[in-house]
């Protein structure tokens, strides 16, 4: 990854980075607020050798400097702490008191700085003074030569002034703590973002998509926050970005199979939720706006959505035609301002795959080729069930819808392998919900018949008498309307 890649990661994962940093700052603030303030009182000790002449004083100074380093450890030891506890009659043990005492030697001197911390400022000063006095006595006892005639010790310690106790506590330090937490949180968040980016196998660019499929990317549908309420481009302005993207897709499809006057395209995806049905409907609408004779066929017989999106009746449709209970002309309904013919799913069969690989479907597609320039088939996802592979073998090409940031590379490879196994042609891919310029896998989706690809709600049964009535060939548009109304009332 170069600098540009890291900047892209920061732009895509900025929410994670900000939240992690704020969480670290918040945790530091809470800990700081709950920490008991500690006051520090420091007493200075001077270690010296009582010699008179200069040479002896120089040698004694070196000796004292070496001795002071040993005394730094002695100050924090249990022996001195015991003396202080006894002197002040403290209600604590020597070990806990020793943990409150620290000692440091000023470099190249014989001065020790002894610091005592305590939640109470006055008590900290009292303890520091007691430590200094007891240390002087303790050193005198240690350095006294046993059996010597002179009672003067070889080395002595002296207290330099009174303990110094600042008015402000030495801990906690809110500014320092929060600053360090913010920095560490930011570094941790950037690391997590980079790790997630490296582990993320979802599609993030059209170039990666083209390299995975060896097929061209025929279009890129931009992300539209209003798509949940306005799924179809028929409700958008003609110059809306999403509508313009489908016009680009329509133009690119004109160069697919230019020697084939009537084309059948299967629109599918790797897994559910990638937007295949919405894109199939919008593609059909865009082709109709361009003057083509187009028909939309809903061949997703497990979770049909075309009827729901277009507002058409799904009780009479493809399945009733395939089983011979309705004529194709009677089952076609019109949708949109351009009057696009739509063949909805019809009643849901118990085994869609068996119905889709029947000769009846080939006959339906052959009849549709005679009257339409382009047939758009909305098929189930490729990976959960086999239906899309069956449909792809009877079409001139398959358009694979890939959702930006959701469909994984393994899922795309699996879809391509599924199409190759049945010798189906992948004409191209469609990158759905891709971010516009400047914007920053598992198959377990609950699909039944092996993967849980079952209807979300129970479909209504179609009355046979009304289906037979609707199956009569149309002689006029009024007959078509009455047949569709009869099928809808019979289904209810």
C-alpha positions as CSV (number, residue, x, y, z in Angstrom):
1,X,0.0,0.0,0.0
2,X,1.3,3.5,-0.9
3,X,0.4,6.8,0.6
4,X,-2.6,7.2,-1.7
5,X,-4.0,3.8,-0.6
6,X,-3.6,4.8,3.1
7,X,-5.5,8.1,2.4
8,X,-8.3,6.1,0.7
9,X,-8.4,3.9,3.8
10,X,-8.7,6.9,6.1
11,X,-11.4,8.4,3.9
12,X,-13.4,5.1,3.9
13,X,-12.9,4.3,7.5
14,X,-13.0,7.8,9.0
15,X,-16.1,7.0,11.1
16,X,-14.2,4.1,12.8
17,X,-11.2,6.3,13.4
18,X,-13.2,9.1,14.9
19,X,-15.2,6.8,17.1
20,X,-12.2,4.9,18.3
21,X,-10.4,8.2,19.2
22,X,-13.4,9.6,21.0
23,X,-13.8,6.3,22.9
24,X,-10.2,6.4,24.0
25,X,-10.5,10.1,25.1
26,X,-13.7,9.3,26.9
27,X,-12.2,6.4,28.7
28,X,-9.2,8.5,29.7
29,X,-11.5,11.2,31.0
30,X,-13.5,8.8,33.1
31,X,-10.4,7.2,34.6
32,X,-8.9,10.6,35.3
33,X,-12.0,11.8,37.1
34,X,-12.2,8.7,39.2
35,X,-8.5,8.7,40.2
36,X,-7.8,10.0,43.7
37,X,-5.5,13.1,43.6
38,X,-2.0,12.5,44.9
39,X,0.2,15.2,46.5
40,X,4.0,14.9,46.5
41,X,6.4,16.2,49.2
42,X,10.1,16.2,48.5
43,X,12.9,16.4,51.1
44,X,16.6,16.7,50.0
45,X,19.3,14.8,51.8
46,X,23.1,15.5,51.7
47,X,25.6,12.7,52.0
48,X,29.1,13.7,53.1
49,X,32.4,12.4,54.7
50,X,33.7,14.4,57.6
51,X,37.3,15.1,56.4
52,X,39.3,18.2,56.8
53,X,42.1,18.4,54.2
54,X,41.4,18.9,50.5
55,X,42.8,15.5,49.3
56,X,40.8,13.7,51.8
57,X,37.7,15.8,51.0
58,X,38.1,14.9,47.3
59,X,38.4,11.2,48.0
60,X,35.5,11.5,50.5
61,X,33.4,13.2,47.9
62,X,33.9,10.3,45.4
63,X,33.1,7.9,48.3
64,X,30.0,9.8,49.2
65,X,28.8,9.9,45.6
66,X,29.1,6.2,45.4
67,X,27.4,5.8,48.7
68,X,24.5,8.0,47.7
69,X,23.5,5.6,45.0
70,X,23.2,2.8,47.5
71,X,21.3,5.0,49.9
72,X,18.6,5.6,47.2
73,X,17.6,2.0,47.5
74,X,17.9,2.1,51.2
75,X,15.4,4.9,51.5
76,X,12.6,2.8,49.9
77,X,13.4,-0.3,51.9
78,X,11.3,-1.8,54.7
79,X,13.8,-1.0,57.4
80,X,13.4,2.8,57.1
81,X,9.6,2.4,56.5
82,X,9.4,0.5,59.8
83,X,11.1,3.3,61.6
84,X,8.8,5.9,60.2
85,X,5.7,3.9,61.1
86,X,6.9,3.5,64.7
87,X,7.9,7.2,64.9
88,X,4.5,8.5,63.7
89,X,2.5,5.6,65.1
90,X,0.8,5.2,61.6
91,X,-2.1,2.9,61.0
92,X,-0.5,1.2,58.0
93,X,2.2,-1.4,57.4
94,X,5.7,-0.7,56.3
95,X,5.2,-2.2,52.9
96,X,2.4,0.1,51.9
97,X,4.4,3.1,53.2
98,X,7.4,2.0,51.2
99,X,5.4,2.1,48.0
100,X,4.7,5.8,48.6
101,X,8.4,6.7,48.8
102,X,10.7,7.2,45.9
103,X,14.4,8.3,45.9
104,X,16.6,9.6,43.1
105,X,20.2,10.7,43.2
106,X,21.0,14.0,41.5
107,X,23.6,13.1,38.8
108,X,27.2,13.7,39.8
109,X,26.3,15.0,43.2
110,X,25.8,13.5,46.7
111,X,22.3,14.8,47.0
112,X,19.2,12.5,47.3
113,X,15.7,13.7,46.5
114,X,13.2,11.7,48.5
115,X,9.6,12.1,47.5
116,X,6.6,10.9,49.4
117,X,3.1,10.8,47.8
118,X,-0.1,10.8,49.6
119,X,-3.8,11.8,49.0
120,X,-3.5,14.3,51.8
121,X,-1.1,17.2,51.3
122,X,-0.3,17.8,55.0
123,X,0.2,14.1,55.6
124,X,2.6,13.9,52.6
125,X,4.7,16.7,54.1
126,X,4.7,15.1,57.5
127,X,5.8,11.8,56.1
128,X,8.6,13.3,54.1
129,X,9.9,15.1,57.1
130,X,9.9,11.9,59.2
131,X,11.6,10.0,56.4
132,X,14.4,12.5,56.3
133,X,15.0,12.5,60.0
134,X,14.8,8.7,60.3
135,X,17.2,8.4,57.4
136,X,19.8,10.5,59.0
137,X,19.6,8.4,62.2
138,X,19.6,5.2,60.2
139,X,22.7,6.1,58.2
140,X,24.6,7.1,61.4
141,X,23.9,3.7,62.9
142,X,24.9,1.9,59.7
143,X,28.1,3.8,59.2
144,X,29.3,3.7,62.8
145,X,32.4,1.5,63.1
146,X,31.9,-1.3,65.6
147,X,34.5,-1.1,68.4
148,X,35.9,2.2,67.2
149,X,37.2,4.6,69.8
150,X,35.6,7.6,68.1
151,X,31.9,7.8,67.9
152,X,32.1,9.9,64.7
153,X,30.7,7.8,61.7
154,X,32.7,7.5,58.5
155,X,29.9,9.1,56.5
156,X,26.8,11.1,57.5
157,X,23.6,12.3,56.0
158,X,21.9,15.6,56.5
159,X,18.5,17.1,55.8
160,X,18.6,20.2,53.5
161,X,15.8,22.4,54.6
162,X,12.1,21.6,55.0
163,X,10.1,19.3,52.7
164,X,8.7,21.1,49.7
165,X,5.0,20.3,49.0
166,X,3.3,22.0,46.0
167,X,-0.3,23.1,46.4
168,X,-1.4,21.2,43.2
169,X,-1.5,17.4,43.1
170,X,1.0,15.6,40.9
171,X,-1.6,13.2,39.7
172,X,-3.8,12.8,37.8
173,X,-2.9,15.2,35.0
174,X,-6.0,15.6,32.9
175,X,-4.4,17.4,29.9
176,X,-1.5,14.9,29.6
177,X,-3.8,11.8,30.1
178,X,-6.4,12.9,27.6
179,X,-3.7,14.0,25.1
180,X,-1.9,10.6,25.3
181,X,-5.2,8.8,25.1
182,X,-6.2,10.7,22.0
183,X,-2.9,9.9,20.3
184,X,-2.9,6.2,21.2
185,X,-6.6,6.0,20.2
186,X,-5.8,7.5,16.9
187,X,-2.9,5.2,16.2
188,X,-4.9,2.2,17.3
189,X,-7.9,3.2,15.1
190,X,-5.7,3.7,12.1
191,X,-4.1,0.3,12.7
192,X,-7.6,-1.3,13.0
193,X,-8.7,0.5,9.9
194,X,-5.7,-0.7,7.9
195,X,-6.2,-4.3,9.2
196,X,-9.9,-4.3,8.3
197,X,-9.0,-3.0,4.9
198,X,-6.5,-5.7,4.3
199,X,-9.0,-8.4,5.5
200,X,-11.9,-6.9,3.5
201,X,-12.5,-9.0,0.4
202,X,-15.5,-7.0,-0.9
203,X,-15.3,-5.2,-4.2
204,X,-14.1,-1.7,-4.0
205,X,-13.3,-0.7,-7.6
206,X,-14.4,-1.4,-11.1
207,X,-10.8,-2.4,-12.1
208,X,-10.9,-5.2,-9.5
209,X,-14.2,-6.4,-10.8
210,X,-13.0,-6.5,-14.4
211,X,-9.9,-8.5,-13.4
212,X,-12.0,-11.1,-11.5
213,X,-14.5,-11.8,-14.3
214,X,-12.6,-11.2,-17.5
215,X,-15.8,-9.5,-18.6
216,X,-16.3,-5.7,-19.1
217,X,-18.0,-3.6,-16.5
218,X,-20.9,-2.4,-18.5
219,X,-22.1,0.2,-16.0
220,X,-21.8,1.6,-12.5
221,X,-24.9,2.7,-10.6
222,X,-24.1,5.4,-8.1
223,X,-25.3,5.2,-4.5
224,X,-28.6,7.1,-4.0
225,X,-29.8,7.7,-0.4
226,X,-33.3,8.0,-1.8
227,X,-33.2,4.6,-3.5
228,X,-35.2,2.9,-0.6
229,X,-38.2,5.1,-1.3
230,X,-37.6,5.5,-5.0
231,X,-36.3,2.2,-6.3
232,X,-37.3,2.7,-9.9
233,X,-36.0,5.4,-12.2
234,X,-39.5,6.0,-13.5
235,X,-40.0,8.2,-10.3
236,X,-36.8,10.2,-10.9
237,X,-35.9,13.1,-13.1
238,X,-34.5,12.2,-16.5
239,X,-31.2,13.9,-15.6
240,X,-30.8,12.2,-12.2
241,X,-27.4,10.5,-11.7
242,X,-29.0,7.1,-11.3
243,X,-31.1,7.5,-14.5
244,X,-28.0,8.7,-16.4
245,X,-26.1,5.7,-15.2
246,X,-28.7,3.3,-16.7
247,X,-28.6,5.2,-20.0
248,X,-24.8,4.5,-20.1
249,X,-25.7,0.8,-19.4
250,X,-28.2,0.9,-22.2
251,X,-25.6,2.3,-24.6
252,X,-23.1,-0.4,-23.7
253,X,-25.6,-3.2,-24.1
254,X,-26.2,-2.1,-27.8
255,X,-22.7,-3.4,-28.6
256,X,-23.4,-6.8,-27.1
257,X,-24.4,-9.4,-29.7
258,X,-24.9,-6.8,-32.5
259,X,-25.6,-9.6,-35.0
260,X,-28.5,-10.9,-32.9
261,X,-31.7,-9.0,-33.7
262,X,-33.6,-10.3,-30.6
263,X,-31.7,-10.6,-27.4
264,X,-32.4,-12.4,-24.1
265,X,-30.5,-11.1,-21.1
266,X,-30.5,-12.7,-17.7
267,X,-30.0,-10.3,-14.8
268,X,-28.7,-12.0,-11.7
269,X,-26.3,-11.6,-8.8
270,X,-24.0,-13.7,-6.6
271,X,-26.1,-13.5,-3.4
272,X,-29.4,-11.9,-2.3
273,X,-29.4,-8.2,-1.6
274,X,-27.1,-7.0,-4.4
275,X,-30.0,-5.3,-6.2
276,X,-30.6,-7.5,-9.2
277,X,-34.4,-7.0,-9.3
278,X,-34.3,-3.3,-9.0
279,X,-31.6,-3.1,-11.7
280,X,-33.6,-5.4,-14.0
281,X,-36.7,-3.2,-13.8
282,X,-34.7,0.0,-14.3
283,X,-32.8,-1.5,-17.3
284,X,-36.1,-2.5,-18.9
285,X,-37.5,1.0,-18.3
286,X,-34.4,2.6,-19.8
287,X,-34.5,0.4,-22.9
288,X,-38.1,1.3,-23.4
289,X,-37.3,5.0,-23.1
290,X,-34.7,4.5,-25.9
291,X,-37.4,3.2,-28.3
292,X,-36.7,-0.5,-28.0
293,X,-39.5,-3.1,-27.8
294,X,-38.6,-4.7,-24.4
295,X,-40.4,-7.1,-22.1
296,X,-39.5,-7.8,-18.5
297,X,-39.9,-11.4,-17.3
298,X,-39.8,-12.3,-13.6
299,X,-38.2,-15.7,-13.4
300,X,-37.3,-15.5,-9.7
301,X,-39.9,-18.0,-8.5
302,X,-38.7,-18.1,-5.0
303,X,-38.7,-14.5,-3.8
304,X,-40.3,-12.5,-6.6
305,X,-40.2,-8.7,-6.2
306,X,-41.0,-7.4,-9.7
307,X,-44.8,-7.3,-9.0
308,X,-44.1,-5.5,-5.7
309,X,-41.9,-2.9,-7.2
310,X,-44.0,-2.2,-10.3
311,X,-47.4,-2.5,-8.6
312,X,-48.6,-5.3,-10.8
313,X,-50.4,-8.5,-9.9
314,X,-48.2,-11.5,-9.4
315,X,-50.9,-14.1,-9.2
316,X,-51.1,-14.5,-13.0
317,X,-47.7,-14.8,-14.7
318,X,-44.9,-17.0,-15.9
319,X,-45.8,-20.1,-13.9
320,X,-49.4,-20.1,-15.1
321,X,-48.2,-19.9,-18.6
322,X,-45.6,-22.6,-18.2
323,X,-48.2,-25.1,-16.8
324,X,-50.7,-24.3,-19.6
325,X,-53.3,-22.5,-17.5
326,X,-52.9,-19.2,-19.2
327,X,-51.9,-17.9,-22.6
328,X,-48.8,-15.7,-22.8
329,X,-50.8,-12.8,-24.3
330,X,-53.2,-12.9,-21.4
331,X,-50.5,-13.0,-18.7
332,X,-48.6,-10.0,-19.9
333,X,-49.3,-6.8,-18.0
334,X,-48.1,-3.2,-18.8
335,X,-46.1,-1.0,-16.5
336,X,-44.8,2.5,-16.5
337,X,-45.4,5.5,-18.7
338,X,-44.0,3.7,-21.7
339,X,-46.3,0.7,-21.2
340,X,-43.6,-1.9,-20.7
341,X,-45.0,-5.5,-21.0
342,X,-44.2,-7.4,-17.8
343,X,-44.6,-11.1,-17.2
344,X,-44.7,-11.5,-13.4
345,X,-43.9,-14.7,-11.5
346,X,-47.4,-16.2,-11.1
347,X,-48.2,-18.7,-8.4
348,X,-45.0,-20.0,-6.8
349,X,-44.3,-23.7,-7.6
350,X,-42.9,-26.2,-5.1
351,X,-39.8,-26.9,-7.4
352,X,-38.9,-23.8,-9.5
353,X,-35.8,-25.4,-11.0
354,X,-37.8,-28.3,-12.6
355,X,-40.2,-25.8,-14.0
356,X,-37.5,-23.5,-15.4
357,X,-35.7,-26.3,-17.3
358,X,-38.8,-27.5,-19.0
359,X,-39.4,-27.1,-22.7
360,X,-42.3,-24.8,-22.0
361,X,-39.9,-22.0,-21.0
362,X,-38.0,-22.4,-24.2
363,X,-41.3,-22.0,-26.1
364,X,-42.2,-18.9,-24.1
365,X,-38.8,-17.3,-24.8
366,X,-39.0,-18.2,-28.5
367,X,-42.4,-16.5,-28.7
368,X,-41.2,-13.4,-26.9
369,X,-38.3,-13.2,-29.4
370,X,-40.8,-12.9,-32.2
371,X,-42.4,-9.7,-30.8
372,X,-39.7,-8.0,-28.8
373,X,-36.2,-6.6,-29.4
374,X,-34.9,-7.3,-25.9
375,X,-36.1,-9.7,-23.2
376,X,-34.9,-8.9,-19.7
377,X,-35.1,-11.9,-17.2
378,X,-34.9,-11.3,-13.5
379,X,-33.3,-14.4,-12.2
380,X,-32.6,-15.7,-8.6
381,X,-29.0,-15.3,-7.2
382,X,-26.4,-17.7,-8.7
383,X,-24.8,-19.1,-5.5
384,X,-27.8,-20.1,-3.3
385,X,-29.8,-21.9,-6.0
386,X,-29.4,-23.3,-9.5
387,X,-32.2,-21.5,-11.1
388,X,-30.1,-18.7,-12.6
389,X,-27.7,-21.1,-14.2
390,X,-30.6,-22.9,-15.9
391,X,-31.9,-19.6,-17.2
392,X,-28.5,-18.5,-18.4
393,X,-28.2,-21.5,-20.7
394,X,-31.3,-20.3,-22.6
395,X,-30.2,-16.7,-22.8
396,X,-27.9,-14.8,-25.1
397,X,-25.9,-13.4,-22.1
398,X,-25.9,-12.9,-18.4
399,X,-25.5,-9.6,-16.6
400,X,-24.0,-10.0,-13.1
401,X,-25.0,-7.4,-10.6
402,X,-22.2,-6.7,-8.0
403,X,-22.9,-4.6,-4.9
404,X,-20.0,-2.2,-4.0
405,X,-18.5,-2.9,-0.6
406,X,-20.7,-6.0,0.0
407,X,-20.2,-8.7,-2.6
408,X,-16.9,-10.5,-1.9
409,X,-14.3,-11.5,-4.4
410,X,-14.9,-15.2,-3.6
411,X,-18.6,-14.8,-4.3
412,X,-17.8,-13.3,-7.7
413,X,-15.4,-16.1,-8.5
414,X,-18.0,-18.6,-7.5
415,X,-20.6,-17.0,-9.7
416,X,-18.3,-17.0,-12.7
417,X,-17.5,-20.7,-12.1
418,X,-21.2,-21.5,-11.8
419,X,-21.8,-19.8,-15.3
420,X,-18.8,-21.5,-16.8
421,X,-19.9,-24.9,-15.6
422,X,-23.1,-24.6,-17.7
423,X,-21.3,-23.0,-20.6
424,X,-23.3,-19.8,-20.1
425,X,-22.0,-16.5,-21.4
426,X,-21.2,-13.6,-19.0
427,X,-21.6,-10.5,-21.1
428,X,-20.6,-8.1,-18.4
429,X,-21.0,-6.9,-14.8
430,X,-22.9,-4.0,-13.2
431,X,-21.4,-2.3,-10.2
432,X,-24.3,-1.3,-8.0
433,X,-24.4,1.3,-5.2
434,X,-20.9,2.6,-6.0
435,X,-19.9,5.8,-4.3
436,X,-19.9,8.9,-6.5
437,X,-16.7,10.9,-7.0
438,X,-15.7,12.6,-3.8
439,X,-17.4,10.2,-1.6
440,X,-15.3,8.8,0.6
441,X,-19.0,-13.6,2.4
442,X,-20.9,-15.8,3.5
443,X,-23.9,-17.2,1.6
444,X,-26.0,-17.8,4.6
445,X,-28.8,-15.4,3.9
446,X,-31.7,-17.6,5.0
447,X,-32.6,-19.0,1.7
448,X,-34.6,-22.3,1.7
449,X,-34.7,-25.2,-0.7
450,X,-31.2,-26.0,0.5
451,X,-30.2,-22.4,1.1
452,X,-33.5,-20.9,2.3
453,X,-34.4,-19.1,-0.9
454,X,-38.1,-19.2,0.0
455,X,-40.8,-16.5,-0.3
456,X,-40.9,-14.1,2.7
457,X,-44.7,-14.3,2.8
458,X,-47.1,-17.0,1.8
459,X,-48.4,-16.4,-1.7
460,X,-52.1,-16.5,-2.5
461,X,-53.5,-19.4,-4.4
462,X,-55.0,-18.6,-7.8
463,X,-58.6,-19.8,-8.4
464,X,-58.4,-22.2,-11.4
465,X,-61.6,-21.0,-13.0
466,X,-60.3,-17.4,-13.1
467,X,-56.9,-18.5,-14.5
468,X,-58.7,-20.4,-17.3
469,X,-60.8,-17.4,-18.0
470,X,-57.7,-15.2,-18.1
471,X,-55.9,-17.7,-20.3
472,X,-58.2,-16.9,-23.3
473,X,-56.5,-15.0,-26.0
474,X,-57.1,-11.3,-26.2
475,X,-59.0,-9.8,-29.0
476,X,-58.8,-6.2,-27.7
477,X,-57.2,-4.2,-24.9
478,X,-60.5,-4.3,-23.0
479,X,-60.4,-8.1,-23.0
480,X,-56.9,-7.9,-21.6
481,X,-58.0,-5.6,-18.7
482,X,-61.0,-7.7,-17.8
483,X,-58.9,-10.9,-17.8
484,X,-56.3,-9.4,-15.4
485,X,-59.1,-8.0,-13.1
486,X,-60.7,-11.5,-13.0
487,X,-57.4,-13.1,-12.0
488,X,-56.8,-10.6,-9.3
489,X,-60.3,-10.9,-7.8
490,X,-60.1,-14.7,-8.0
491,X,-56.8,-14.7,-6.2
492,X,-58.2,-12.7,-3.4
